[in-house]
């Protein structure tokens, strides 16, 4: 079974990290709590059959819980690949606590029956939103700092290095887009428009969500690529990275032009087509390597 510890052990034999992801105890506890909260809310949503959409949906505590837990876990895994710094443990603890408080506030607002974002109806609600904004700014700064440090990784497989740098770069962009989304949402709200839409039907949160979890998907692809086809692992990871970057461009194009996710024009459709072709190429290369490894080797 694939785990982050197995990914961690994929480093070069000449410079294996001695530290394990579970040595960051606070981060692991917070990650487990957030993932548990997210999956519990998903289970409640599935049981009750309530709506997935809207500011009062269970979607918010569910997705923020799962997403926050995965992000903390991934940052802890990243730490064992970075060249060590005296403040690493303090940094990851602060980032974990900040994300935990943010998701807790979002969950609290759901159970109070009020929106967690763009809610200034009372001084208490405004204080919660202001606190969440401060926490997100802090987490974004920490992620940009860690992204910068990925250019000084321990010795490792080149495909995994590309995956880490690309994944963290996209995560940093996602955080930045999340802040931009909040600003544009406030502008739309003050003008009497929906804070969720841009233009006719552009979904403001679409670009933010597209890039958010590349730090999970790219390292998994790198691990699989080296497992089944070490000679082509770099090419496979690069293809998926380019596909994810282009998909982000697609999301920005759709939203910026006021179009729904699937209401594409010639340019949007062309970008999406290239994304699909790159993804199919990488999937085919992985499947081919897997089948090749299953064949009995002749002497």
SERO-4910 file (N, C-alpha, C, O; in steps of 0.05 Angstrom, whole numbers):
BEGIN
 pado doro    nc1    nc2    nc3   cac1   cac2   cac3    cc1    cc2    cc3    oc1    oc2    oc3
  Unk    A     17    -24      0      0      0      0     18     25      0     37     27     15
  Unk    A     10     44    -17     26     68    -19     22     85      5      0     90     14
  Unk    A     44     94     16     43    113     39     64    134     35     83    131     19
  Unk    A     62    155     51     82    176     49    109    167     59    129    178     50
  Unk    A    109    148     78    135    138     86    149    123     64    173    124     61
  Unk    A    133    108     48    145     93     26    155    112      5    176    107     -7
  Unk    A    141    135      1    151    155    -17    177    167     -6    195    173    -21
  Unk    A    177    171     20    201    183     32    225    166     28    248    176     25
  Unk    A    222    140     28    245    121     25    254    119     -3    272    103     -9
  Unk    A    242    135    -22    249    133    -50    273    151    -56    280    154    -80
  Unk    A    286    162    -36    309    179    -41    333    163    -49    333    138    -47
  Unk    A    354    177    -57    378    163    -65    390    149    -42    389    158    -19
  Unk    A    403    126    -48    415    110    -26    439    124    -13    447    118      9
  Unk    A    450    144    -27    473    159    -17    465    180      4    482    189     19
  Unk    A    440    187      5    431    209     23    403    204     32    385    220     26
  Unk    A    398    182     46    371    176     55    364    193     79    381    195     98
  Unk    A    340    205     80    332    219    104    330    201    128    318    179    125
  Unk    A    341    208    150    339    192    174    313    198    189    305    182    206
  Unk    A    301    221    182    277    230    196    253    219    181    252    219    157
  Unk    A    233    210    196    209    199    184    186    219    187    187    237    205
  Unk    A    167    217    170    145    236    170    130    235    196    120    256    205
  Unk    A    129    212    210    114    210    235    129    222    258    119    223    280
  Unk    A    154    231    254    168    245    275    157    273    280    162    284    301
  Unk    A    142    283    262    128    309    266    101    303    279     81    304    265
  Unk    A    102    298    304     78    288    318     55    307    318     32    299    312
  Unk    A     60    333    323     38    352    323     24    353    296      0    354    294
  Unk    A     40    354    275     29    355    248     13    330    242     -8    332    230
  Unk    A     23    307    250      8    282    245    -18    280    260    -38    271    250
  Unk    A    -17    290    285    -42    290    301    -63    309    289    -86    302    286
  Unk    A    -54    333    281    -72    352    269    -83    342    242   -106    344    236
  Unk    A    -65    330    227    -73    318    201    -95    297    205   -115    296    191
  Unk    A    -90    279    224   -110    258    230   -136    269    239   -157    260    231
  Unk    A   -135    290    256   -160    302    266   -176    315    243   -200    312    241
  Unk    A   -162    330    225   -176    343    203   -187    323    183   -209    326    173
  Unk    A   -171    302    177   -181    282    158   -205    268    170   -225    263    156
  Unk    A   -204    262    196   -227    248    209   -251    266    208   -273    257    202
  Unk    A   -248    292    214   -270    310    213   -282    312    185   -306    312    181
  Unk    A   -264    314    165   -274    316    137   -289    291    129   -311    294    117
  Unk    A   -279    268    135   -293    243    127   -319    239    143   -338    228    132
  Unk    A   -319    248    168   -344    246    183   -366    263    171   -389    255    168
  Unk    A   -358    288    163   -378    306    150   -386    295    123   -409    299    115
  Unk    A   -368    283    108   -375    270     83   -396    248     88   -415    245     72
  Unk    A   -391    232    109   -410    210    115   -437    221    123   -457    210    115
  Unk    A   -437    243    138   -463    255    146   -477    265    121   -502    262    118
  Unk    A   -462    278    103   -473    288     78   -486    265     61   -508    268     51
  Unk    A   -471    243     60   -481    220     44   -506    208     58   -524    199     44
  Unk    A   -506    207     84   -528    195     99   -553    212     97   -575    202     92
  Unk    A   -550    238    101   -573    256    100   -583    263     72   -606    269     68
  Unk    A   -564    260     53   -572    266     25   -577    296     21   -593    303      3
  Unk    A   -565    313     36   -569    342     33   -553    352     10   -537    338     -3
  Unk    A   -557    378      3   -545    390    -20   -514    393    -16   -505    397      6
  Unk    A   -500    391    -39   -471    394    -39   -464    423    -43   -441    431    -37
  Unk    A   -483    439    -53   -477    467    -61   -487    486    -40   -504    479    -23
  Unk    A   -477    511    -41   -487    532    -24   -469    537      0   -454    520      8
  Unk    A   -471    561     11   -453    569     34   -459    554     60   -442    554     78
  Unk    A   -482    541     62   -489    527     86   -488    496     82   -500    481     98
  Unk    A   -475    488     61   -473    459     55   -452    446     73   -433    458     82
  Unk    A   -456    420     77   -436    404     91   -410    402     75   -389    393     86
  Unk    A   -411    409     50   -387    409     33   -364    424     45   -341    415     43
  Unk    A   -369    446     57   -347    463     68   -332    449     90   -307    446     87
  Unk    A   -344    441    112   -328    427    133   -317    401    123   -295    393    132
  Unk    A   -330    388    104   -320    362     93   -295    367     77   -274    354     82
  Unk    A   -297    384     57   -274    388     39   -251    402     52   -228    396     47
  Unk    A   -257    422     69   -235    436     83   -221    417    102   -197    419    106
  Unk    A   -236    399    114   -223    380    132   -205    361    118   -182    357    126
  Unk    A   -215    349     96   -198    330     80   -175    345     68   -152    335     69
  Unk    A   -180    368     55   -159    383     42   -137    392     62   -114    390     56
  Unk    A   -146    403     84   -127    412    104   -110    390    116    -86    393    120
  Unk    A   -123    367    121   -108    344    131    -87    334    112    -65    327    119
  Unk    A    -95    333     86    -76    323     66    -53    343     62    -30    335     58
  Unk    A    -59    369     64    -38    389     60    -18    388     83      6    389     78
  Unk    A    -27    385    108     -8    383    130      9    358    128     33    359    132
  Unk    A     -4    336    120     12    311    117     33    314     96     56    305     99
  Unk    A     26    327     74     45    331     52     68    349     59     90    345     51
  Unk    A     62    370     75     83    388     84    102    373    103    127    377    101
  Unk    A     92    356    120    109    340    137    127    321    121    150    318    127
  Unk    A    115    309    100    131    292     82    152    308     68    174    299     64
  Unk    A    145    332     59    164    350     46    188    356     63    210    356     54
  Unk    A    183    360     89    204    368    107    227    348    108    250    356    111
  Unk    A    221    322    105    243    303    107    260    302     82    281    289     81
  Unk    A    251    316     61    267    318     37    282    344     34    300    347     17
  Unk    A    276    364     52    290    389     51    316    387     67    318    372     86
  Unk    A    336    403     60    359    405     76    351    418    102    337    439    102
  Unk    A    359    407    125    347    415    151    353    444    159    373    456    151
  Unk    A    334    455    174    336    482    184    329    480    214    312    464    222
  Unk    A    341    497    230    337    496    259    308    502    267    299    493    288
  Unk    A    293    516    249    265    524    256    244    507    242    221    514    242
  Unk    A    252    484    230    233    468    215    210    458    232    187    460    224
  Unk    A    217    447    255    195    436    272    176    458    282    152    454    283
  Unk    A    187    481    289    170    503    297    152    512    274    128    517    278
  Unk    A    163    513    250    148    522    227    125    504    221    102    513    218
  Unk    A    130    478    220    109    459    213     88    458    235     64    454    229
  Unk    A     96    461    260     77    462    282     58    486    279     34    484    283
  Unk    A     70    509    273     54    533    270     35    531    246     12    540    248
  Unk    A     45    521    224     28    517    201      5    498    206    -18    503    198
  Unk    A     11    476    221    -10    457    228    -31    469    246    -55    465    241
  Unk    A    -22    484    266    -41    496    284    -58    517    270    -82    519    275
  Unk    A    -46    532    252    -60    553    237    -82    540    220   -105    550    220
  Unk    A    -76    519    205    -96    505    189   -117    492    206   -141    492    198
  Unk    A   -109    482    229   -129    469    247   -149    490    257   -173    484    257
  Unk    A   -139    513    264   -158    534    274   -176    543    252   -200    547    256
  Unk    A   -165    546    228   -181    556    205   -204    536    200   -227    544    198
  Unk    A   -197    510    197   -218    490    191   -238    488    214   -262    484    209
  Unk    A   -228    491    239   -246    490    262   -266    513    261   -290    509    267
  Unk    A   -257    537    253   -275    560    251   -296    555    228   -319    562    231
  Unk    A   -287    544    206   -305    538    184   -326    518    193   -350    521    187
  Unk    A   -318    498    208   -336    477    218   -355    489    238   -379    483    238
  Unk    A   -345    506    256   -361    519    276   -384    535    263   -407    534    271
  Unk    A   -376    550    242   -396    567    228   -418    549    215   -441    557    214
  Unk    A   -410    526    204   -430    509    193   -450    500    214   -475    501    210
  Unk    A   -440    491    237   -458    481    258   -474    504    271   -494    499    285
  Unk    A   -465    528    268   -481    551    277   -502    558    257   -521    574    263
  Unk    A   -500    547    233   -520    552    212   -516    578    198   -535    590    187
  Unk    A   -491    588    197   -485    613    183   -461    608    164   -445    590    168
  Unk    A   -459    624    142   -436    621    124   -410    627    138   -408    644    155
  Unk    A   -389    612    129   -363    616    141   -347    638    126   -328    649    137
  Unk    A   -354    643    101   -339    662     85   -358    684     76   -382    680     72
  Unk    A   -347    708     72   -362    732     63   -386    737     82   -408    744     73
  Unk    A   -382    733    107   -403    736    127   -395    758    146   -378    754    164
  Unk    A   -408    782    143   -403    804    161   -428    813    176   -431    835    185
  Unk    A   -447    794    178   -473    801    189   -472    809    219   -488    825    227
  Unk    A   -453    799    234   -450    807    262   -420    812    267   -403    803    251
  Unk    A   -414    825    289   -386    830    295   -371    804    300   -347    801    295
  Unk    A   -385    784    312   -373    758    317   -365    744    291   -343    733    288
  Unk    A   -384    744    272   -379    731    246   -356    746    231   -339    733    218
  Unk    A   -356    772    232   -335    788    219   -308    782    232   -288    780    218
  Unk    A   -308    778    258   -283    772    272   -272    744    264   -248    740    261
  Unk    A   -290    725    260   -282    698    251   -270    700    223   -250    688    218
  Unk    A   -284    715    205   -273    717    178   -246    731    178   -228    723    163
  Unk    A   -243    752    194   -218    766    195   -196    748    206   -173    748    196
  Unk    A   -202    731    226   -183    712    237   -175    692    216   -151    686    213
  Unk    A   -194    682    201   -188    662    180   -170    674    159   -152    661    149
  Unk    A   -175    699    151   -158    712    131   -130    715    141   -111    710    126
  Unk    A   -126    723    167    -99    724    178    -85    698    178    -61    696    172
  Unk    A   -100    676    185    -88    650    186    -79    641    158    -58    629    154
  Unk    A    -96    647    137    -90    639    110    -65    655    100    -49    643     86
  Unk    A    -64    680    107    -40    696     99    -15    684    111      6    682     98
  Unk    A    -16    676    136      7    664    149     14    637    136     38    633    130
  Unk    A     -5    620    131      0    594    118     11    598     90     29    584     81
  Unk    A      0    617     75     10    623     48     39    632     49     55    623     32
  Unk    A     46    649     68     74    657     71     92    633     76    114    631     65
  Unk    A     83    615     94     99    592    100    103    573     76    124    562     72
  Unk    A     82    570     61     83    553     37    102    565     16    116    550      3
  Unk    A    101    591     12    119    604     -7    148    600      3    166    595    -14
  Unk    A    153    602     28    180    598     39    189    570     35    212    565     27
  Unk    A    172    550     39    179    522     35    183    516      5    200    500     -2
  Unk    A    167    529    -12    171    526    -41    198    536    -49    212    523    -65
  Unk    A    206    558    -39    233    569    -45    255    549    -36    275    546    -49
  Unk    A    250    536    -13    270    517     -3    271    491    -18    291    476    -15
  Unk    A    251    485    -35    252    460    -51    274    461    -72    280    440    -84
  Unk    A    286    484    -76    309    485    -95    335    477    -81    356    479    -93
  Unk    A    333    469    -56    356    458    -41    348    432    -28    348    429     -3
  Unk    A    339    413    -45    330    387    -35    354    369    -28    376    374    -38
  Unk    A    349    349    -13    369    327     -9    372    313    -36    356    316    -54
  Unk    A    393    297    -38    398    281    -62    375    261    -65    369    247    -46
  Unk    A    363    260    -89    340    242    -93    336    237   -122    350    248   -139
  Unk    A    318    219   -128    311    213   -155    302    238   -170    286    254   -159
  Unk    A    312    244   -194    305    268   -209    275    272   -213    265    294   -211
  Unk    A    261    250   -219    232    252   -223    217    261   -198    199    278   -199
  Unk    A    226    251   -175    214    260   -150    220    289   -144    203    303   -133
  Unk    A    244    298   -150    251    326   -146    234    344   -163    225    365   -153
  Unk    A    229    337   -188    211    352   -205    183    353   -193    170    374   -193
  Unk    A    174    330   -184    147    328   -172    144    346   -148    124    360   -145
  Unk    A    164    346   -130    163    362   -106    163    392   -113    146    407   -102
  Unk    A    181    400   -130    183    429   -137    158    438   -152    147    459   -146
  Unk    A    149    422   -171    125    429   -185    100    429   -168     83    447   -170
  Unk    A     98    409   -150     75    407   -132     73    430   -113     52    441   -108
  Unk    A     96    438   -102     97    460    -83     92    487    -97     79    505    -86
  Unk    A    103    489   -122     98    513   -137     69    517   -143     58    540   -140
  Unk    A     55    496   -150     26    498   -156     10    502   -130    -10    516   -130
  Unk    A     19    490   -108      6    496    -82      8    525    -74    -11    537    -65
  Unk    A     32    536    -78     36    565    -72     18    582    -89      6    601    -80
  Unk    A     17    575   -115     -1    590   -133    -30    588   -125    -46    607   -126
  Unk    A    -38    564   -116    -65    559   -107    -72    576    -83    -94    588    -81
  Unk    A    -53    578    -64    -58    595    -40    -61    624    -49    -78    639    -38
  Unk    A    -44    633    -67    -45    661    -77    -72    666    -91    -85    687    -87
  Unk    A    -81    646   -107   -106    649   -121   -130    649   -101   -150    662   -106
  Unk    A   -127    634    -79   -147    635    -59   -151    662    -47   -173    671    -42
  Unk    A   -129    676    -42   -130    704    -32   -143    722    -53   -159    739    -46
  Unk    A   -134    719    -78   -146    736    -99   -176    731   -101   -191    749   -105
  Unk    A   -183    705    -99   -212    698   -100   -228    712    -78   -250    722    -83
  Unk    A   -216    713    -54   -230    727    -32   -233    757    -38   -254    768    -32
  Unk    A   -212    769    -49   -214    798    -55   -234    803    -76   -251    821    -74
  Unk    A   -234    787    -98   -253    791   -120   -282    785   -110   -301    798   -119
  Unk    A   -284    765    -92   -311    759    -81   -322    783    -65   -346    789    -67
  Unk    A   -305    795    -50   -313    819    -34   -321    842    -53   -341    856    -48
  Unk    A   -306    845    -75   -313    866    -94   -340    861   -107   -357    879   -110
  Unk    A   -345    836   -114   -370    828   -126   -393    832   -107   -415    842   -114
  Unk    A   -388    824    -82   -409    826    -61   -416    856    -56   -440    862    -53
  Unk    A   -396    873    -55   -401    901    -50   -416    914    -73   -429    935    -70
  Unk    A   -414    902    -97   -428    913   -121   -455    900   -124   -469    905   -144
  Unk    A   -463    883   -105   -489    871   -106   -490    846   -124   -512    837   -131
  Unk    A   -467    835   -130   -466    811   -147   -459    786   -130   -452    789   -106
  Unk    A   -461    763   -141   -453    738   -127   -423    737   -122   -408    743   -140
  Unk    A   -415    730    -98   -387    728    -92   -375    702   -103   -350    699   -101
  Unk    A   -391    685   -113   -381    659   -123   -376    660   -153   -361    643   -163
  Unk    A   -387    680   -167   -384    681   -196   -369    705   -205   -368    726   -192
  Unk    A   -356    702   -228   -343    725   -241   -354    727   -269   -353    708   -285
  Unk    A   -364    751   -275   -377    754   -301   -404    738   -302   -418    737   -283
  Unk    A   -409    727   -326   -435    713   -329   -436    687   -313   -456    683   -300
  Unk    A   -415    671   -315   -417    645   -301   -390    634   -292   -387    611   -285
  Unk    A   -369    651   -292   -343    642   -283   -342    635   -254   -351    651   -237
  Unk    A   -332    612   -247   -332    602   -220   -305    611   -207   -284    601   -214
  Unk    A   -306    630   -189   -282    642   -178   -264    622   -164   -239    624   -166
  Unk    A   -275    602   -151   -258    584   -136   -246    562   -153   -230    546   -144
  Unk    A   -254    561   -179   -245    540   -197   -214    539   -199   -202    518   -195
  Unk    A   -201    562   -206   -171    561   -209   -157    553   -183   -138    539   -183
  Unk    A   -168    563   -160   -156    557   -134   -157    527   -129   -137    515   -120
  Unk    A   -179    514   -135   -181    485   -129   -165    468   -148   -156    447   -140
  Unk    A   -161    477   -173   -147    461   -193   -118    456   -184   -108    433   -188
  Unk    A   -105    475   -173    -76    473   -167    -71    463   -138    -47    459   -131
  Unk    A    -91    460   -122    -87    456    -93    -73    431    -86    -58    430    -67
  Unk    A    -79    409   -100    -69    383    -91    -48    370   -109    -45    346   -110
  Unk    A    -34    387   -125    -12    377   -141     11    365   -124     25    348   -133
  Unk    A     14    375   -100     35    365    -82     29    337    -73     48    323    -64
  Unk    A      5    327    -76     -1    299    -71      1    282    -97     13    261    -98
  Unk    A    -12    293   -119    -13    277   -143     14    273   -157     20    251   -166
  Unk    A     30    294   -158     55    292   -173     75    273   -159     87    256   -173
  Unk    A     79    274   -133     97    254   -121     87    225   -124    103    207   -127
  Unk    A     61    221   -123     50    194   -127     56    185   -156     64    162   -160
  Unk    A     53    203   -175     60    196   -203     89    189   -205     97    170   -219
  Unk    A    106    205   -192    135    201   -193    142    174   -181    159    159   -191
  Unk    A    129    167   -159    134    141   -146    126    118   -164    141     98   -167
  Unk    A    102    120   -176     93     99   -194    110     97   -219    116     75   -228
  Unk    A    119    121   -229    135    121   -253    162    107   -249    171     92   -266
  Unk    A    174    112   -226    200     99   -221    196     69   -215    213     53   -221
  Unk    A    173     63   -204    167     35   -197    164     18   -223    174     -5   -224
  Unk    A    151     29   -243    145     13   -267    162     19   -291    165      3   -309
  Unk    A    175     43   -291    190     51   -315    210     72   -307    206     95   -313
  Unk    A    232     63   -294    251     83   -284    264     99   -306    272    122   -301
  Unk    A    267     87   -330    281    102   -352    264    125   -362    275    144   -373
  Unk    A    238    123   -359    220    144   -369    206    160   -347    187    175   -353
  Unk    A    214    157   -323    200    169   -300    200    199   -302    180    212   -296
  Unk    A    223    211   -310    225    240   -312    205    250   -333    191    270   -328
  Unk    A    204    237   -356    186    246   -378    157    244   -369    141    261   -376
  Unk    A    150    222   -355    123    219   -346    115    241   -326     93    252   -329
  Unk    A    132    246   -307    126    267   -287    124    294   -300    107    310   -294
  Unk    A    143    300   -319    142    326   -333    116    329   -348    104    351   -349
  Unk    A    106    307   -361     81    308   -376     58    315   -358     41    331   -365
  Unk    A     57    302   -335     34    307   -316     37    335   -305     16    349   -301
  Unk    A     61    345   -299     65    372   -289     55    392   -310     41    411   -303
  Unk    A     63    389   -335     54    407   -356     24    406   -359     11    427   -362
  Unk    A     12    382   -357    -17    379   -358    -30    394   -336    -51    408   -340
  Unk    A    -20    393   -312    -32    407   -289    -29    437   -292    -47    452   -285
  Unk    A     -6    446   -302     -2    475   -307    -22    485   -328    -34    506   -325
  Unk    A    -25    470   -350    -44    477   -371    -72    477   -361    -89    493   -369
  Unk    A    -79    458   -343   -106    456   -332   -111    481   -315   -134    491   -314
  Unk    A    -91    491   -301    -94    516   -286    -99    539   -305   -116    556   -300
  Unk    A    -84    540   -328    -89    560   -348   -118    559   -359   -131    579   -363
  Unk    A   -127    534   -363   -154    530   -372   -174    541   -352   -193    555   -359
  Unk    A   -170    535   -326   -188    545   -305   -188    576   -304   -209    588   -301
  Unk    A   -164    588   -307   -162    617   -307   -176    629   -332   -189    649   -330
  Unk    A   -173    616   -355   -186    625   -379   -216    624   -377   -230    643   -383
  Unk    A   -226    602   -367   -255    599   -364   -267    620   -345   -287    633   -351
  Unk    A   -254    622   -322   -264    640   -302   -261    669   -310   -280    685   -308
  Unk    A   -238    676   -321   -233    704   -330   -252    713   -351   -258    737   -353
  Unk    A   -261    694   -368   -279    701   -389   -309    697   -382   -326    698   -399
  Unk    A   -313    692   -356   -341    690   -346   -355    665   -356   -379    665   -358
  Unk    A   -340    644   -361   -351    619   -371   -352    598   -349   -334    597   -331
  Unk    A   -372    581   -350   -373    558   -332   -350    539   -338   -337    541   -359
  Unk    A   -345    520   -320   -323    501   -323   -324    486   -350   -303    482   -362
  Unk    A   -347    479   -359   -350    462   -383   -361    477   -407   -368    465   -428
  Unk    A   -363    503   -405   -373    520   -427   -349    532   -441   -344    556   -440
  Unk    A   -335    515   -456   -309    524   -467   -313    535   -496   -331    527   -510
  Unk    A   -295    553   -503   -293    564   -530   -270    549   -544   -260    529   -533
  Unk    A   -261    560   -567   -240    546   -582   -214    545   -566   -201    524   -565
  Unk    A   -207    567   -553   -181    568   -538   -183    549   -514   -166    533   -509
  Unk    A   -205    552   -498   -208    536   -475   -209    506   -482   -197    490   -468
  Unk    A   -225    500   -503   -227    472   -511   -200    461   -520   -194    437   -516
  Unk    A   -184    477   -534   -158    468   -544   -139    462   -520   -125    442   -520
  Unk    A   -139    480   -500   -122    476   -477   -131    450   -462   -114    434   -455
  Unk    A   -156    447   -459   -166    423   -445   -159    398   -461   -153    377   -449
  Unk    A   -161    399   -488   -153    376   -504   -124    368   -501   -118    344   -499
  Unk    A   -106    388   -499    -78    382   -494    -74    369   -467    -58    351   -464
  Unk    A    -89    379   -447    -87    368   -420    -95    338   -421    -82    322   -408
  Unk    A   -117    332   -435   -126    305   -436   -106    287   -451   -100    265   -442
  Unk    A    -94    297   -473    -74    282   -488    -49    276   -471    -39    253   -471
  Unk    A    -40    296   -456    -16    292   -439    -22    272   -417     -5    255   -410
  Unk    A    -46    274   -405    -54    255   -384    -56    227   -395    -48    208   -382
  Unk    A    -67    224   -419    -70    197   -431    -42    186   -437    -37    162   -434
  Unk    A    -24    203   -447      3    193   -453     16    182   -428     28    161   -428
  Unk    A     15    198   -406     27    189   -381     14    164   -370     28    146   -360
  Unk    A    -12    162   -372    -27    139   -363    -19    114   -379    -15     92   -368
  Unk    A    -17    118   -405     -9     96   -423     20     87   -416     26     63   -416
  Unk    A     38    106   -412     66     99   -405     67     84   -379     83     64   -377
  Unk    A     52     92   -359     52     77   -334     40     49   -337     51     30   -326
  Unk    A     18     47   -352      5     21   -356     24      3   -371     26    -21   -365
  Unk    A     37     14   -391     56     -3   -407     79    -13   -390     86    -36   -392
  Unk    A     90      5   -373    111     -4   -356    102    -25   -336    117    -43   -329
  Unk    A     77    -22   -326     67    -41   -307     63    -69   -320     71    -89   -308
  Unk    A     52    -69   -345     49    -94   -359     76   -107   -366     79   -131   -364
  Unk    A     95    -90   -373    122   -100   -380    135   -114   -356    148   -134   -358
  Unk    A    131   -102   -332    142   -114   -308    129   -140   -300    141   -156   -286
  Unk    A    104   -144   -309     90   -169   -302    100   -192   -319     97   -216   -311
  Unk    A    111   -186   -342    120   -208   -360    144   -222   -348    162   -209   -337
  Unk    A    145   -248   -350    169   -263   -340    193   -256   -356    193   -255   -380
  Unk    A    215   -251   -341    240   -244   -355    254   -269   -365    258   -288   -351
  Unk    A    262   -267   -390    277   -290   -403    306   -287   -398    317   -265   -396
  Unk    A    320   -310   -396    348   -309   -391    364   -305   -417    388   -304   -417
***
